[in-house]
Amino acid sequence: MPKVTFLNIDRTVEFESGKLPYAEHGLPESLLDIAINFGIQLEHACGGSCACTTCHVHVKQGDTNLSPATDDELDRLDTAADLTLHSRLGCQAVVKGDVIVDIPSWNRNYVSEGGGSMNLGDAIPPAKNLEHKPKPPGDPDEGGAAPVPVS
Ligand code: FES
């Protein structure tokens, strides 16, 4: 029975391989799948399809108890902030044995599932003009030229 410890919340969970209900995000029995099954918040903006880096975790112990990273995962990780030699995407790393991971601090403030989005605080610029309504094509205020009639 593999055990996964999430250091940032000081919680260890245990599951029987092949018996975990699939949470429909990420690979079955991936760190993300396990986190969701046990109600642990791990952001996954792309739904676990290796298309973002919000599920980035640092593996503190047990790298060899995870499935090897694929080229797709490594390519995606190259775009992650705070990359380390022990970085993995939670949605792609399938757990085969005991693992200890840490969710980077910048990735902990979020509202996951249930309709929220990551809280990036001041990193997100305010919306430009919520009252903006599209103007017709050719409007000089939009920088377009007036339409030319076709004969
Ligand atoms: S959730 Fe997007 S890459 Fe893992």
Backbone and ligand atoms as CSV (ligand in chain L), in Angstrom:
chain,resi,resn,atom,element,x,y,z
A,1,MET,N,N,0.855,-1.187,0.000
A,1,MET,CA,C,0.000,0.000,0.000
A,1,MET,C,C,0.892,1.238,0.000
A,2,PRO,N,N,0.975,1.900,-1.173
A,2,PRO,CA,C,1.808,3.108,-1.238
A,2,PRO,C,C,1.272,4.219,-0.327
A,3,LYS,N,N,2.207,4.981,0.236
A,3,LYS,CA,C,1.863,6.131,1.070
A,3,LYS,C,C,2.386,7.380,0.388
A,4,VAL,N,N,1.566,8.412,0.386
A,4,VAL,CA,C,1.990,9.696,-0.162
A,4,VAL,C,C,1.871,10.733,0.941
A,5,THR,N,N,2.977,11.418,1.193
A,5,THR,CA,C,2.975,12.485,2.189
A,5,THR,C,C,3.049,13.827,1.475
A,6,PHE,N,N,2.117,14.689,1.804
A,6,PHE,CA,C,2.118,16.064,1.302
A,6,PHE,C,C,2.656,16.927,2.436
A,7,LEU,N,N,3.920,17.318,2.323
A,7,LEU,CA,C,4.600,18.009,3.423
A,7,LEU,C,C,3.929,19.319,3.805
A,8,ASN,N,N,3.477,20.065,2.813
A,8,ASN,CA,C,2.959,21.402,3.102
A,8,ASN,C,C,1.733,21.377,4.001
A,9,ILE,N,N,0.991,20.278,3.985
A,9,ILE,CA,C,-0.177,20.194,4.871
A,9,ILE,C,C,0.026,19.110,5.929
A,10,ASP,N,N,1.235,18.546,5.957
A,10,ASP,CA,C,1.581,17.546,6.964
A,10,ASP,C,C,0.548,16.412,6.994
A,11,ARG,N,N,0.305,15.868,5.810
A,11,ARG,CA,C,-0.709,14.803,5.723
A,11,ARG,C,C,-0.171,13.651,4.893
A,12,THR,N,N,-0.364,12.457,5.394
A,12,THR,CA,C,0.027,11.247,4.675
A,12,THR,C,C,-1.220,10.430,4.383
A,13,VAL,N,N,-1.322,10.002,3.138
A,13,VAL,CA,C,-2.463,9.163,2.751
A,13,VAL,C,C,-1.928,7.844,2.212
A,14,GLU,N,N,-2.744,6.853,2.272
A,14,GLU,CA,C,-2.341,5.505,1.874
A,14,GLU,C,C,-3.459,4.937,0.996
A,15,PHE,N,N,-3.082,4.219,-0.026
A,15,PHE,CA,C,-4.108,3.624,-0.881
A,15,PHE,C,C,-3.621,2.287,-1.400
A,16,GLU,N,N,-4.568,1.470,-1.783
A,16,GLU,CA,C,-4.230,0.162,-2.327
A,16,GLU,C,C,-4.142,0.283,-3.851
A,17,SER,N,N,-2.994,-0.063,-4.413
A,17,SER,CA,C,-2.795,0.061,-5.864
A,17,SER,C,C,-3.888,-0.692,-6.617
A,18,GLY,N,N,-4.430,-0.026,-7.617
A,18,GLY,CA,C,-5.465,-0.638,-8.441
A,18,GLY,C,C,-6.858,-0.515,-7.864
A,19,LYS,N,N,-6.996,0.027,-6.659
A,19,LYS,CA,C,-8.316,0.120,-6.020
A,19,LYS,C,C,-8.810,1.552,-5.852
A,20,LEU,N,N,-7.975,2.507,-6.221
A,20,LEU,CA,C,-8.364,3.904,-6.029
A,20,LEU,C,C,-9.372,4.299,-7.115
A,21,PRO,N,N,-10.522,4.851,-6.735
A,21,PRO,CA,C,-11.465,5.295,-7.770
A,21,PRO,C,C,-10.824,6.417,-8.584
A,22,TYR,N,N,-10.980,6.367,-9.890
A,22,TYR,CA,C,-10.357,7.386,-10.729
A,22,TYR,C,C,-11.116,8.702,-10.593
A,23,ALA,N,N,-10.397,9.769,-10.275
A,23,ALA,CA,C,-11.022,11.079,-10.062
A,23,ALA,C,C,-11.150,11.875,-11.362
A,24,GLU,N,N,-10.799,11.266,-12.478
A,24,GLU,CA,C,-10.989,11.851,-13.804
A,24,GLU,C,C,-10.140,13.074,-14.076
A,25,HIS,N,N,-9.053,13.231,-13.347
A,25,HIS,CA,C,-8.111,14.316,-13.617
A,25,HIS,C,C,-6.707,13.739,-13.526
A,26,GLY,N,N,-5.961,13.848,-14.616
A,26,GLY,CA,C,-4.604,13.311,-14.631
A,26,GLY,C,C,-4.615,11.810,-14.846
A,27,LEU,N,N,-3.423,11.225,-14.809
A,27,LEU,CA,C,-3.324,9.780,-14.984
A,27,LEU,C,C,-3.866,9.067,-13.745
A,28,PRO,N,N,-4.478,7.903,-13.934
A,28,PRO,CA,C,-4.970,7.156,-12.766
A,28,PRO,C,C,-3.827,6.871,-11.785
A,29,GLU,N,N,-4.102,7.115,-10.516
A,29,GLU,CA,C,-3.149,6.919,-9.411
A,29,GLU,C,C,-1.936,7.832,-9.517
A,30,SER,N,N,-2.112,8.935,-10.251
A,30,SER,CA,C,-1.079,9.978,-10.239
A,30,SER,C,C,-1.198,10.749,-8.924
A,31,LEU,N,N,-0.215,11.561,-8.651
A,31,LEU,CA,C,-0.265,12.382,-7.432
A,31,LEU,C,C,-1.535,13.231,-7.413
A,32,LEU,N,N,-1.934,13.737,-8.581
A,32,LEU,CA,C,-3.157,14.548,-8.645
A,32,LEU,C,C,-4.387,13.701,-8.346
A,33,ASP,N,N,-4.463,12.543,-8.963
A,33,ASP,CA,C,-5.601,11.647,-8.743
A,33,ASP,C,C,-5.712,11.299,-7.258
A,34,ILE,N,N,-4.597,11.016,-6.653
A,34,ILE,CA,C,-4.584,10.668,-5.222
A,34,ILE,C,C,-5.009,11.869,-4.387
A,35,ALA,N,N,-4.464,13.037,-4.723
A,35,ALA,CA,C,-4.817,14.245,-3.959
A,35,ALA,C,C,-6.325,14.480,-4.013
A,36,ILE,N,N,-6.901,14.395,-5.188
A,36,ILE,CA,C,-8.343,14.641,-5.321
A,36,ILE,C,C,-9.126,13.592,-4.538
A,37,ASN,N,N,-8.717,12.346,-4.641
A,37,ASN,CA,C,-9.414,11.273,-3.917
A,37,ASN,C,C,-9.455,11.512,-2.418
A,38,PHE,N,N,-8.404,12.156,-1.888
A,38,PHE,CA,C,-8.340,12.359,-0.443
A,38,PHE,C,C,-8.661,13.799,-0.046
A,39,GLY,N,N,-9.215,14.567,-0.982
A,39,GLY,CA,C,-9.644,15.925,-0.651
A,39,GLY,C,C,-8.501,16.886,-0.418
A,40,ILE,N,N,-7.359,16.613,-1.022
A,40,ILE,CA,C,-6.198,17.494,-0.872
A,40,ILE,C,C,-6.136,18.423,-2.082
A,41,GLN,N,N,-6.012,19.694,-1.817
A,41,GLN,CA,C,-6.032,20.692,-2.884
A,41,GLN,C,C,-4.718,20.691,-3.649
A,42,LEU,N,N,-4.784,20.362,-4.910
A,42,LEU,CA,C,-3.639,20.492,-5.806
A,42,LEU,C,C,-4.193,21.078,-7.097
A,43,GLU,N,N,-3.751,22.268,-7.401
A,43,GLU,CA,C,-4.273,22.965,-8.578
A,43,GLU,C,C,-4.047,22.127,-9.835
A,44,HIS,N,N,-4.960,22.243,-10.791
A,44,HIS,CA,C,-4.824,21.485,-12.037
A,44,HIS,C,C,-5.638,22.183,-13.116
A,45,ALA,N,N,-5.120,23.332,-13.491
A,45,ALA,CA,C,-5.857,24.225,-14.393
A,45,ALA,C,C,-6.244,23.561,-15.708
A,46,CYS,N,N,-5.413,22.677,-16.226
A,46,CYS,CA,C,-5.721,22.070,-17.526
A,46,CYS,C,C,-6.510,20.773,-17.369
A,47,GLY,N,N,-6.857,20.428,-16.148
A,47,GLY,CA,C,-7.633,19.213,-15.929
A,47,GLY,C,C,-6.783,17.958,-15.892
A,48,GLY,N,N,-5.474,18.148,-15.839
A,48,GLY,CA,C,-4.592,16.991,-15.741
A,48,GLY,C,C,-4.165,16.428,-17.076
A,49,SER,N,N,-4.102,17.286,-18.079
A,49,SER,CA,C,-3.740,16.805,-19.419
A,49,SER,C,C,-2.344,17.242,-19.851
A,50,CYS,N,N,-1.482,17.571,-18.910
A,50,CYS,CA,C,-0.087,17.912,-19.209
A,50,CYS,C,C,0.004,19.165,-20.077
A,51,ALA,N,N,-0.922,20.096,-19.865
A,51,ALA,CA,C,-0.937,21.299,-20.690
A,51,ALA,C,C,-0.700,22.570,-19.877
A,52,CYS,N,N,-0.348,22.433,-18.600
A,52,CYS,CA,C,-0.031,23.611,-17.788
A,52,CYS,C,C,1.042,23.164,-16.795
A,53,THR,N,N,1.301,23.961,-15.799
A,53,THR,CA,C,2.260,23.517,-14.778
A,53,THR,C,C,1.711,23.753,-13.375
A,54,THR,N,N,0.405,23.939,-13.275
A,54,THR,CA,C,-0.159,24.290,-11.973
A,54,THR,C,C,-0.158,23.126,-10.984
A,55,CYS,N,N,0.086,21.923,-11.453
A,55,CYS,CA,C,0.132,20.764,-10.559
A,55,CYS,C,C,1.577,20.418,-10.176
A,56,HIS,N,N,2.480,21.345,-10.452
A,56,HIS,CA,C,3.912,21.138,-10.185
A,56,HIS,C,C,4.161,20.852,-8.697
A,57,VAL,N,N,4.895,19.778,-8.431
A,57,VAL,CA,C,5.283,19.451,-7.054
A,57,VAL,C,C,6.783,19.185,-7.011
A,58,HIS,N,N,7.337,19.313,-5.830
A,58,HIS,CA,C,8.732,18.946,-5.602
A,58,HIS,C,C,8.739,17.615,-4.857
A,59,VAL,N,N,9.419,16.636,-5.421
A,59,VAL,CA,C,9.497,15.322,-4.771
A,59,VAL,C,C,10.669,15.355,-3.787
A,60,LYS,N,N,10.362,15.167,-2.545
A,60,LYS,CA,C,11.385,15.224,-1.501
A,60,LYS,C,C,11.993,13.854,-1.229
A,61,GLN,N,N,11.204,12.840,-1.483
A,61,GLN,CA,C,11.682,11.472,-1.256
A,61,GLN,C,C,10.850,10.517,-2.101
A,62,GLY,N,N,11.507,9.546,-2.712
A,62,GLY,CA,C,10.778,8.503,-3.437
A,62,GLY,C,C,10.652,8.735,-4.931
A,63,ASP,N,N,11.569,9.496,-5.527
A,63,ASP,CA,C,11.518,9.723,-6.984
A,63,ASP,C,C,11.365,8.408,-7.753
A,64,THR,N,N,12.073,7.393,-7.294
A,64,THR,CA,C,12.066,6.120,-8.033
A,64,THR,C,C,10.761,5.346,-7.838
A,65,ASN,N,N,9.928,5.816,-6.922
A,65,ASN,CA,C,8.612,5.182,-6.726
A,65,ASN,C,C,7.528,5.840,-7.571
A,66,LEU,N,N,7.970,6.706,-8.498
A,66,LEU,CA,C,7.036,7.347,-9.427
A,66,LEU,C,C,7.316,6.848,-10.837
A,67,SER,N,N,6.300,6.865,-11.673
A,67,SER,CA,C,6.517,6.502,-13.078
A,67,SER,C,C,7.542,7.471,-13.665
A,68,PRO,N,N,8.345,6.993,-14.610
A,68,PRO,CA,C,9.325,7.899,-15.223
A,68,PRO,C,C,8.613,9.028,-15.971
A,69,ALA,N,N,9.230,10.199,-15.961
A,69,ALA,CA,C,8.643,11.335,-16.688
A,69,ALA,C,C,8.753,11.095,-18.188
A,70,THR,N,N,7.683,11.388,-18.881
A,70,THR,CA,C,7.693,11.255,-20.348
A,70,THR,C,C,8.305,12.519,-20.953
A,71,ASP,N,N,8.609,12.458,-22.235
A,71,ASP,CA,C,9.124,13.647,-22.926
A,71,ASP,C,C,8.123,14.793,-22.840
A,72,ASP,N,N,6.830,14.483,-22.960
A,72,ASP,CA,C,5.803,15.530,-22.871
A,72,ASP,C,C,5.842,16.215,-21.508
A,73,GLU,N,N,5.961,15.418,-20.457
A,73,GLU,CA,C,6.011,16.008,-19.116
A,73,GLU,C,C,7.268,16.858,-18.962
A,74,LEU,N,N,8.390,16.344,-19.426
A,74,LEU,CA,C,9.643,17.105,-19.291
A,74,LEU,C,C,9.587,18.411,-20.080
A,75,ASP,N,N,9.006,18.358,-21.275
A,75,ASP,CA,C,8.868,19.584,-22.065
A,75,ASP,C,C,8.001,20.599,-21.331
A,76,ARG,N,N,6.921,20.122,-20.735
A,76,ARG,CA,C,6.019,21.021,-20.013
A,76,ARG,C,C,6.708,21.567,-18.767
A,77,LEU,N,N,7.417,20.715,-18.067
A,77,LEU,CA,C,8.116,21.158,-16.853
A,77,LEU,C,C,9.137,22.246,-17.156
A,78,ASP,N,N,9.710,22.205,-18.347
A,78,ASP,CA,C,10.686,23.235,-18.724
A,78,ASP,C,C,10.103,24.635,-18.628
A,79,THR,N,N,8.780,24.738,-18.674
A,79,THR,CA,C,8.139,26.054,-18.616
A,79,THR,C,C,7.701,26.411,-17.192
A,80,ALA,N,N,7.969,25.530,-16.229
A,80,ALA,CA,C,7.487,25.743,-14.857
A,80,ALA,C,C,8.401,26.685,-14.090
A,81,ALA,N,N,7.802,27.446,-13.205
A,81,ALA,CA,C,8.573,28.277,-12.286
A,81,ALA,C,C,9.150,27.388,-11.193
A,82,ASP,N,N,10.275,27.793,-10.631
A,82,ASP,CA,C,10.836,27.098,-9.469
A,82,ASP,C,C,11.158,25.630,-9.758
A,83,LEU,N,N,11.671,25.401,-10.963
A,83,LEU,CA,C,11.994,24.037,-11.394
A,83,LEU,C,C,13.201,23.508,-10.614
A,84,THR,N,N,13.110,22.268,-10.172
A,84,THR,CA,C,14.242,21.632,-9.499
A,84,THR,C,C,14.500,20.284,-10.180
A,85,LEU,N,N,15.570,19.632,-9.794
A,85,LEU,CA,C,15.862,18.306,-10.338
A,85,LEU,C,C,14.825,17.285,-9.890
A,86,HIS,N,N,14.036,17.636,-8.885
A,86,HIS,CA,C,13.025,16.721,-8.342
A,86,HIS,C,C,11.607,17.231,-8.599
A,87,SER,N,N,11.468,18.047,-9.627
A,87,SER,CA,C,10.142,18.551,-9.994
A,87,SER,C,C,9.388,17.499,-10.792
A,88,ARG,N,N,8.100,17.422,-10.548
A,88,ARG,CA,C,7.217,16.563,-11.345
A,88,ARG,C,C,5.876,17.260,-11.501
A,89,LEU,N,N,5.169,16.856,-12.543
A,89,LEU,CA,C,3.786,17.304,-12.691
A,89,LEU,C,C,2.913,16.291,-11.961
A,90,GLY,N,N,2.133,16.773,-11.014
A,90,GLY,CA,C,1.318,15.874,-10.209
A,90,GLY,C,C,0.357,15.029,-11.032
A,91,CYS,N,N,-0.066,15.559,-12.169
A,91,CYS,CA,C,-1.043,14.817,-12.980
A,91,CYS,C,C,-0.410,13.719,-13.813
A,92,GLN,N,N,0.923,13.748,-13.929
A,92,GLN,CA,C,1.599,12.778,-14.791
A,92,GLN,C,C,2.403,11.742,-14.012
A,93,ALA,N,N,2.746,12.052,-12.780
A,93,ALA,CA,C,3.579,11.169,-11.975
A,93,ALA,C,C,2.707,10.130,-11.263
A,94,VAL,N,N,2.780,8.902,-11.744
A,94,VAL,CA,C,1.968,7.822,-11.177
A,94,VAL,C,C,2.732,7.183,-10.015
A,95,VAL,N,N,2.033,7.033,-8.907
A,95,VAL,CA,C,2.656,6.553,-7.675
A,95,VAL,C,C,2.711,5.031,-7.654
A,96,LYS,N,N,3.925,4.513,-7.440
A,96,LYS,CA,C,4.147,3.058,-7.380
A,96,LYS,C,C,4.588,2.598,-5.990
A,97,GLY,N,N,4.981,3.566,-5.163
A,97,GLY,CA,C,5.463,3.245,-3.821
A,97,GLY,C,C,5.442,4.508,-2.969
A,98,ASP,N,N,6.084,4.468,-1.826
A,98,ASP,CA,C,6.022,5.606,-0.904
A,98,ASP,C,C,6.729,6.836,-1.479
A,99,VAL,N,N,6.075,7.959,-1.330
A,99,VAL,CA,C,6.585,9.219,-1.878
A,99,VAL,C,C,6.299,10.343,-0.891
A,100,ILE,N,N,7.225,11.281,-0.815
A,100,ILE,CA,C,7.005,12.501,-0.033
A,100,ILE,C,C,7.151,13.675,-0.992
A,101,VAL,N,N,6.130,14.504,-1.054
A,101,VAL,CA,C,6.153,15.647,-1.974
A,101,VAL,C,C,5.814,16.929,-1.226
A,102,ASP,N,N,6.191,18.019,-1.847
A,102,ASP,CA,C,5.850,19.336,-1.322
A,102,ASP,C,C,5.238,20.134,-2.462
A,103,ILE,N,N,4.151,20.802,-2.175
A,103,ILE,CA,C,3.550,21.693,-3.159
A,103,ILE,C,C,4.217,23.047,-2.965
A,104,PRO,N,N,4.864,23.591,-4.000
A,104,PRO,CA,C,5.566,24.863,-3.839
A,104,PRO,C,C,4.650,25.936,-3.251
A,105,SER,N,N,5.198,26.780,-2.395
A,105,SER,CA,C,4.387,27.761,-1.663
A,105,SER,C,C,3.607,28.675,-2.601
A,106,TRP,N,N,4.194,29.033,-3.744
A,106,TRP,CA,C,3.492,29.929,-4.662
A,106,TRP,C,C,2.306,29.243,-5.308
A,107,ASN,N,N,2.198,27.931,-5.141
A,107,ASN,CA,C,1.126,27.180,-5.785
A,107,ASN,C,C,0.081,26.711,-4.781
A,108,ARG,N,N,0.134,27.260,-3.575
A,108,ARG,CA,C,-0.785,26.770,-2.534
A,108,ARG,C,C,-2.020,27.623,-2.365
A,109,ASN,N,N,-1.988,28.845,-2.817
A,109,ASN,CA,C,-3.122,29.744,-2.604
A,109,ASN,C,C,-4.062,29.672,-3.780
A,110,TYR,N,N,-5.042,28.887,-3.659
A,110,TYR,CA,C,-5.938,28.688,-4.777
A,110,TYR,C,C,-7.289,28.245,-4.254
A,111,VAL,N,N,-8.228,28.283,-5.149
A,111,VAL,CA,C,-9.511,27.660,-4.894
A,111,VAL,C,C,-9.645,26.645,-6.010
A,112,SER,N,N,-9.608,25.392,-5.676
A,112,SER,CA,C,-9.585,24.363,-6.704
A,112,SER,C,C,-10.943,23.706,-6.822
A,113,GLU,N,N,-11.264,23.316,-8.047
A,113,GLU,CA,C,-12.561,22.697,-8.316
A,113,GLU,C,C,-13.651,23.636,-7.797
A,114,GLY,N,N,-14.831,23.316,-7.913
A,114,GLY,CA,C,-15.924,24.099,-7.364
A,114,GLY,C,C,-16.041,25.501,-7.934
A,115,GLY,N,N,-15.334,25.793,-8.994
A,115,GLY,CA,C,-15.567,27.057,-9.673
A,115,GLY,C,C,-14.577,28.162,-9.402
A,116,GLY,N,N,-13.590,27.985,-8.571
A,116,GLY,CA,C,-12.638,29.047,-8.308
A,116,GLY,C,C,-11.492,29.018,-9.278
A,117,SER,N,N,-10.589,29.904,-9.085
A,117,SER,CA,C,-9.375,29.904,-9.879
A,117,SER,C,C,-8.221,30.231,-8.950
A,118,MET,N,N,-7.035,30.092,-9.464
A,118,MET,CA,C,-5.868,30.347,-8.630
A,118,MET,C,C,-5.881,31.782,-8.138
A,119,ASN,N,N,-5.471,31.993,-6.888
A,119,ASN,CA,C,-5.350,33.334,-6.349
A,119,ASN,C,C,-3.911,33.777,-6.523
A,120,LEU,N,N,-3.663,34.542,-7.550
A,120,LEU,CA,C,-2.314,35.019,-7.799
A,120,LEU,C,C,-2.119,36.430,-7.257
A,121,GLY,N,N,-3.081,36.892,-6.446
A,121,GLY,CA,C,-2.939,38.187,-5.800
A,121,GLY,C,C,-2.685,39.298,-6.798
A,122,ASP,N,N,-1.678,40.102,-6.514
A,122,ASP,CA,C,-1.393,41.258,-7.348
A,122,ASP,C,C,-0.746,40.889,-8.677
A,123,ALA,N,N,-0.429,39.624,-8.864
A,123,ALA,CA,C,0.208,39.216,-10.120
A,123,ALA,C,C,-0.744,39.322,-11.298
A,124,ILE,N,N,-2.031,39.338,-11.013
A,124,ILE,CA,C,-3.009,39.427,-12.093
A,124,ILE,C,C,-3.415,40.886,-12.262
A,125,PRO,N,N,-3.187,41.480,-13.431
A,125,PRO,CA,C,-3.595,42.867,-13.620
A,125,PRO,C,C,-5.111,42.979,-13.642
A,126,PRO,N,N,-5.628,44.126,-13.204
A,126,PRO,CA,C,-7.087,44.282,-13.219
A,126,PRO,C,C,-7.612,44.264,-14.649
A,127,ALA,N,N,-8.880,43.917,-14.748
A,127,ALA,CA,C,-9.491,43.912,-16.070
A,127,ALA,C,C,-9.414,45.305,-16.662
A,128,LYS,N,N,-9.211,45.400,-17.969
A,128,LYS,CA,C,-9.005,46.707,-18.592
A,128,LYS,C,C,-10.263,47.557,-18.581
A,129,ASN,N,N,-11.291,47.137,-19.245
A,129,ASN,CA,C,-12.498,47.942,-19.314
A,129,ASN,C,C,-13.691,47.007,-19.415
A,130,LEU,N,N,-14.307,46.788,-18.290
A,130,LEU,CA,C,-15.415,45.846,-18.273
A,130,LEU,C,C,-16.626,46.379,-19.016
A,131,GLU,N,N,-16.662,47.699,-19.212
A,131,GLU,CA,C,-17.797,48.298,-19.904
A,131,GLU,C,C,-17.606,48.299,-21.412
A,132,HIS,N,N,-16.460,47.816,-21.857
A,132,HIS,CA,C,-16.155,47.874,-23.293
A,132,HIS,C,C,-17.154,47.048,-24.103
A,133,LYS,N,N,-17.682,47.685,-25.092
A,133,LYS,CA,C,-18.563,46.977,-26.022
A,133,LYS,C,C,-17.900,47.037,-27.384
A,134,PRO,N,N,-17.940,45.958,-28.132
A,134,PRO,CA,C,-17.305,45.975,-29.442
A,134,PRO,C,C,-17.917,47.036,-30.343
A,135,LYS,N,N,-17.059,47.722,-31.063
A,135,LYS,CA,C,-17.536,48.732,-32.005
A,135,LYS,C,C,-17.598,48.112,-33.391
A,136,PRO,N,N,-18.406,48.699,-34.241
A,136,PRO,CA,C,-18.537,48.119,-35.578
A,136,PRO,C,C,-17.221,48.193,-36.345
A,137,PRO,N,N,-17.003,47.246,-37.278
A,137,PRO,CA,C,-15.775,47.272,-38.069
A,137,PRO,C,C,-15.642,48.605,-38.788
A,138,GLY,N,N,-14.423,49.076,-38.844
A,138,GLY,CA,C,-14.180,50.325,-39.544
A,138,GLY,C,C,-14.297,51.544,-38.655
A,139,ASP,N,N,-14.702,51.344,-37.376
A,139,ASP,CA,C,-14.795,52.476,-36.463
A,139,ASP,C,C,-13.404,53.072,-36.276
A,140,PRO,N,N,-13.228,54.373,-36.563
A,140,PRO,CA,C,-11.908,54.991,-36.452
A,140,PRO,C,C,-11.335,54.870,-35.034
A,141,ASP,N,N,-12.194,54.791,-33.993
A,141,ASP,CA,C,-11.693,54.632,-32.619
A,141,ASP,C,C,-11.040,53.272,-32.412
A,142,GLU,N,N,-11.359,52.321,-33.243
A,142,GLU,CA,C,-10.759,50.987,-33.155
A,142,GLU,C,C,-9.551,50.864,-34.067
A,143,GLY,N,N,-9.209,51.940,-34.756
A,143,GLY,CA,C,-8.039,51.933,-35.612
A,143,GLY,C,C,-8.278,51.317,-36.969
A,144,GLY,N,N,-9.485,51.008,-37.266
A,144,GLY,CA,C,-9.776,50.388,-38.552
A,144,GLY,C,C,-10.174,51.417,-39.594
A,145,ALA,N,N,-10.034,51.047,-40.816
A,145,ALA,CA,C,-10.445,51.930,-41.913
A,145,ALA,C,C,-11.923,51.701,-42.197
A,146,ALA,N,N,-12.554,52.716,-42.714
A,146,ALA,CA,C,-13.955,52.583,-43.082
A,146,ALA,C,C,-14.088,51.538,-44.186
A,147,PRO,N,N,-15.148,50.739,-44.151
A,147,PRO,CA,C,-15.286,49.712,-45.189
A,147,PRO,C,C,-15.404,50.339,-46.579
A,148,VAL,N,N,-14.793,49.692,-47.507
A,148,VAL,CA,C,-14.830,50.164,-48.893
A,148,VAL,C,C,-15.889,49.354,-49.629
A,149,PRO,N,N,-16.867,50.048,-50.209
A,149,PRO,CA,C,-17.896,49.295,-50.939
A,149,PRO,C,C,-17.316,48.541,-52.124
A,150,VAL,N,N,-17.804,47.345,-52.319
A,150,VAL,CA,C,-17.360,46.529,-53.440
A,150,VAL,C,C,-18.348,46.708,-54.573
A,151,SER,N,N,-17.851,47.016,-55.748
A,151,SER,CA,C,-18.773,47.254,-56.862
A,151,SER,C,C,-18.921,46.032,-57.729
L,1,FES,S1,S,-2.832,19.805,-14.308
L,1,FES,FE1,FE,-2.057,20.841,-16.018
L,1,FES,S2,S,-0.182,19.846,-16.320
L,1,FES,FE2,FE,-0.951,18.841,-14.600
